[in-house]
Amino acid sequence: MRAFEVFFSALTSLVLFCGAPAQAREANFVSPDQLGLAAMLPDPPADGADATKAELAELHRLEGARTEAEIASARFDEENENIFAFKSVLGDSFTMENLPLTAALGVRVKNDEGLDTALAKAAFHRVRPYNFDKTLHPVCKTKDKADAYPSGHATSGYLFALTLVDMVPEKREQLLARASDYAHNRLICGVHYASDLEASKLAAYALHAQMSLSAQYRSELAAARAELRQKLGFEPAR
């Protein structure tokens, strides 16, 4: 398939993914019943628990200290829940247009993350911090649904980072640091508790471990890795 055809396919998949409810999508590499995040993750702190009070105090502290630049960064990350959020690590050539196989893999990885975390969110049914504490002032999109735990954005960020580490292990430290910043921005937004992000990291590592057992994932990863390393000037993978 020619590059522009692969790019168009990746773009179409992204559009369809964003518009489709979780229950209407099919897993690509790992299905929710293979992992069972709801059974694997610890329960979040209860509303009103001391741990929750401490997390709310931290959100108030961040709210009082956040800068306009931090708010802009958090909003950017909210709007860019895709593998190319790691452009700051991999450079200006790291784009969907330049890397259609990488783009397609990112969409398919995100699809599976969404399926798994949707079930966990429904099982834990944790109220968003700004809905529990009305004195918080979030600066990103809000919702009434009780689905804070785990954070889908943070899980995506960590999972994208782990996928990219499979492709460019030379950048492991920088990629994981960017994933941590990506997750932290959900606190800057004021839309998640810190424990939501901790659960997201556990979920992403579990998803990646299970995904790595998939022959389909390994096949698509090999193609995307070869593309990325060639286009970005890395030595061929051994």
C-alpha positions as CSV (number, residue, x, y, z in Angstrom):
1,M,0.0,0.0,0.0
2,R,1.4,3.4,-0.9
3,A,2.2,5.9,1.8
4,F,-0.8,8.3,1.1
5,E,-3.2,5.3,1.1
6,V,-1.9,4.2,4.5
7,F,-2.1,7.8,5.8
8,F,-5.7,8.1,4.6
9,S,-6.6,4.8,6.2
10,A,-5.1,5.9,9.5
11,L,-6.9,9.2,9.3
12,T,-10.2,7.5,8.6
13,S,-9.7,5.1,11.5
14,L,-9.0,8.0,13.8
15,V,-12.3,9.7,12.7
16,L,-14.3,6.5,13.1
17,F,-12.7,5.7,16.4
18,C,-13.5,9.2,17.9
19,G,-17.1,8.9,16.8
20,A,-17.8,5.3,17.9
21,P,-19.0,4.3,21.3
22,A,-16.9,1.8,23.1
23,Q,-19.4,-1.0,22.9
24,A,-19.5,-0.7,19.1
25,R,-15.8,-1.2,18.7
26,E,-13.9,-4.4,18.5
27,A,-10.5,-5.1,20.1
28,N,-7.4,-5.3,17.9
29,F,-4.8,-6.8,20.2
30,V,-6.2,-7.4,23.6
31,S,-9.9,-7.6,24.6
32,P,-11.3,-6.5,28.0
33,D,-12.0,-10.1,29.1
34,Q,-8.4,-11.0,28.6
35,L,-7.2,-8.5,31.2
36,G,-10.0,-7.5,33.5
37,L,-8.7,-4.1,34.7
38,A,-11.6,-3.7,37.2
39,A,-10.5,-6.8,39.1
40,M,-6.8,-6.0,38.8
41,L,-6.8,-2.4,40.0
42,P,-7.1,-1.4,43.6
43,D,-10.3,0.4,44.7
44,P,-10.0,4.2,44.6
45,P,-10.2,6.1,47.9
46,A,-13.9,6.6,49.0
47,D,-15.5,10.0,48.8
48,G,-14.8,11.7,52.1
49,A,-11.9,9.5,53.0
50,D,-8.7,11.1,54.4
51,A,-6.9,10.1,51.2
52,T,-9.5,11.8,49.1
53,K,-9.3,14.9,51.3
54,A,-5.5,15.0,50.8
55,E,-5.9,14.7,47.0
56,L,-8.5,17.5,46.9
57,A,-6.1,19.7,48.9
58,E,-3.4,19.0,46.3
59,L,-5.8,19.9,43.5
60,H,-6.6,23.2,45.2
61,R,-2.9,23.9,45.6
62,L,-2.3,23.2,41.9
63,E,-5.2,25.4,41.0
64,G,-3.8,28.3,42.9
65,A,-0.3,27.9,41.5
66,R,-1.0,26.9,37.8
67,T,0.3,29.4,35.2
68,E,-1.3,30.3,31.9
69,A,1.5,28.3,30.1
70,E,0.6,25.2,32.2
71,I,-3.1,25.6,31.4
72,A,-2.3,25.9,27.7
73,S,-0.2,22.8,27.9
74,A,-2.9,20.8,29.7
75,R,-5.5,21.9,27.2
76,F,-3.2,20.9,24.3
77,D,-2.7,17.5,25.8
78,E,-6.5,17.1,26.3
79,E,-7.1,17.8,22.7
80,N,-4.3,15.6,21.4
81,E,-5.0,12.2,22.8
82,N,-2.9,10.4,20.2
83,I,0.6,9.0,19.8
84,F,1.9,12.3,18.2
85,A,1.6,14.0,21.6
86,F,5.2,12.8,21.9
87,K,6.5,15.1,19.1
88,S,8.4,17.1,21.7
89,V,10.5,14.0,22.3
90,L,10.9,12.7,18.8
91,G,11.1,15.9,16.8
92,D,9.2,17.8,14.1
93,S,9.3,14.9,11.7
94,F,7.2,12.8,14.0
95,T,3.8,13.5,12.4
96,M,0.8,11.5,11.1
97,E,1.5,12.6,7.5
98,N,5.1,11.4,7.7
99,L,4.5,8.2,9.6
100,P,1.2,6.6,8.5
101,L,2.0,3.1,9.9
102,T,2.8,4.6,13.2
103,A,-0.4,6.6,13.1
104,A,-2.4,3.5,12.3
105,L,-0.8,1.6,15.2
106,G,-1.4,4.4,17.6
107,V,-5.1,4.5,16.7
108,R,-5.4,0.7,17.2
109,V,-3.6,0.8,20.5
110,K,-5.9,3.7,21.7
111,N,-8.9,1.7,20.6
112,D,-8.0,-1.2,22.9
113,E,-7.1,1.1,25.8
114,G,-10.6,2.7,25.4
115,L,-12.4,-0.6,25.6
116,D,-10.6,-1.7,28.7
117,T,-10.7,1.5,30.6
118,A,-14.4,2.1,29.8
119,L,-15.3,-1.1,31.7
120,A,-13.1,-0.2,34.6
121,K,-14.5,3.3,34.8
122,A,-18.0,1.9,34.9
123,A,-17.1,-0.6,37.6
124,F,-15.5,1.9,39.9
125,H,-17.9,4.7,39.2
126,R,-15.8,7.4,40.9
127,V,-17.2,10.9,41.0
128,R,-15.0,13.5,39.3
129,P,-13.3,15.8,41.9
130,Y,-15.0,19.0,40.7
131,N,-18.4,17.3,41.0
132,F,-17.6,16.3,44.6
133,D,-15.9,19.6,45.6
134,K,-17.8,22.4,43.9
135,T,-15.1,24.9,45.0
136,L,-12.7,23.5,42.4
137,H,-12.4,25.4,39.1
138,P,-11.4,23.0,36.3
139,V,-9.9,24.6,33.1
140,C,-10.6,21.7,30.8
141,K,-13.7,19.9,29.6
142,T,-16.0,18.6,32.3
143,K,-18.7,16.0,32.5
144,D,-21.4,14.8,34.9
145,K,-20.6,11.1,34.5
146,A,-18.9,9.4,37.4
147,D,-15.9,7.9,35.5
148,A,-12.8,9.4,37.0
149,Y,-11.0,6.1,37.8
150,P,-8.8,5.4,36.0
151,S,-8.0,8.3,33.7
152,G,-8.4,7.4,30.0
153,H,-6.1,10.2,28.9
154,A,-3.4,9.2,31.4
155,T,-3.7,5.5,30.4
156,S,-3.4,6.4,26.8
157,G,-0.3,8.6,27.5
158,Y,1.5,5.8,29.3
159,L,0.5,3.2,26.8
160,F,1.6,5.3,23.8
161,A,4.9,5.9,25.6
162,L,5.4,2.1,26.1
163,T,4.5,1.5,22.4
164,L,7.1,4.0,21.3
165,V,9.7,2.6,23.7
166,D,9.2,-0.7,21.7
167,M,10.1,1.3,18.6
168,V,12.9,3.6,19.9
169,P,14.3,2.2,23.1
170,E,17.0,4.8,22.9
171,K,14.4,7.4,24.0
172,R,12.9,5.3,26.8
173,E,13.7,7.8,29.6
174,Q,12.4,10.8,27.7
175,L,9.3,9.1,26.5
176,L,8.3,7.9,30.0
177,A,9.0,11.4,31.4
178,R,6.7,12.9,28.8
179,A,4.0,10.3,29.7
180,S,4.3,11.4,33.3
181,D,3.9,15.1,32.3
182,Y,0.9,14.1,30.1
183,A,-0.8,12.4,33.0
184,H,0.1,15.3,35.4
185,N,-1.7,17.7,33.1
186,R,-5.0,16.0,34.1
187,L,-4.3,17.4,37.6
188,I,-3.5,20.8,36.1
189,C,-6.9,20.6,34.3
190,G,-8.5,19.9,37.6
191,V,-10.4,16.9,36.3
192,H,-8.8,14.0,38.0
193,Y,-7.4,12.8,41.4
194,A,-3.8,11.8,41.7
195,S,-4.9,8.2,42.5
196,D,-6.7,8.1,39.1
197,L,-3.4,8.6,37.4
198,E,-1.7,6.0,39.5
199,A,-4.3,3.5,38.4
200,S,-3.8,4.6,34.8
201,K,-0.1,3.8,35.0
202,L,-0.8,0.4,36.4
203,A,-3.5,-0.2,33.7
204,A,-1.2,0.9,30.9
205,Y,1.7,-1.4,31.9
206,A,-0.7,-4.3,32.2
207,L,-2.3,-3.5,28.8
208,H,1.1,-3.2,27.2
209,A,2.3,-6.5,28.7
210,Q,-0.8,-8.3,27.4
211,M,-0.6,-6.5,24.1
212,S,3.0,-7.6,23.6
213,L,1.7,-11.3,23.6
214,S,-0.3,-10.6,20.5
215,A,1.2,-11.7,17.2
216,Q,-0.9,-9.1,15.4
217,Y,0.5,-6.3,17.6
218,R,4.1,-7.6,17.1
219,S,3.6,-7.6,13.3
220,E,2.2,-4.1,13.1
221,L,4.8,-2.9,15.6
222,A,7.6,-4.2,13.4
223,A,6.3,-2.4,10.4
224,A,5.8,0.9,12.3
225,R,9.1,0.6,14.0
226,A,11.0,0.2,10.6
227,E,9.1,3.2,9.2
228,L,9.7,5.4,12.2
229,R,13.4,4.6,12.6
230,Q,14.0,5.2,8.9
231,K,12.1,8.4,8.7
232,L,13.5,9.9,11.9
233,G,17.1,8.9,11.2
234,F,17.6,6.1,13.7
235,E,19.7,3.1,12.9
236,P,17.6,0.1,11.7
237,A,16.4,-2.1,14.6
238,R,18.3,-5.2,15.3
